[in-house]
């Protein structure tokens, strides 16, 4: 009798566990559909034969690749290839410069001890709490005084703005470097290595996962930014893809460019998807290391 009573609660526990698993899986399936549906809609809309923004059906009924072809060939109105290349150049330069700044500052804060170190870290933390949009107007007038708001110098201005203050975002990288034993530095310096050699031959190779994380975040910043680019870039010659896509939805162009806007959005997302797919393993390692640090 007692064994039967003991089996009955176990049976009920199993049922509750199965019911909980079903509820969780149904919830995750619904959330997955909600997350994937907008992506599917954008991709299908980019293939829509009807370029108007208003249709009677949620998904297109006729499909064509003309939107992609016209997006890169009809450059007399909106030069999307030029905007795409401008953004790619700025993002690549910012990625390299930002990585160097962040690595240098993080190494100094993690491995060196000097006066005002704690004060500098606290000031950087406080400044990081303020949104960067607050300084856009001041940055524009500084760049205007330097003559960097017209012509091809606009791209240089964007690179300076996006990468100049990147060193202040050293906290995640520093947290990862703090997990690297100081004994490695000491052993290398006993063998005759300089600080620079320790930095380049020991710290940087070990910090490869965090380098990937920093490369992704440094690339995505200028690639997706709209506010700073809108304030600095004044002509289509210097527009980034964010400004170009925004212009496609204006009253002047939306009827003819709505489907091409979706095609442009797909093209903009392709480099980001490739970046994440190639570096996914290192990105996961960097996240685990940053949390650990």
Helices and strands as residue ranges (DSSP letters): H 2-46, H 66-73, H 80-111, H 117-128, G 132-135, H 136-145, H 153-164, G 166-168, H 171-177, H 182-190, H 195-198, I 199-203, H 204-206, H 208-224, H 227-232, G 236-238, H 241-248, H 254-278, H 280-292
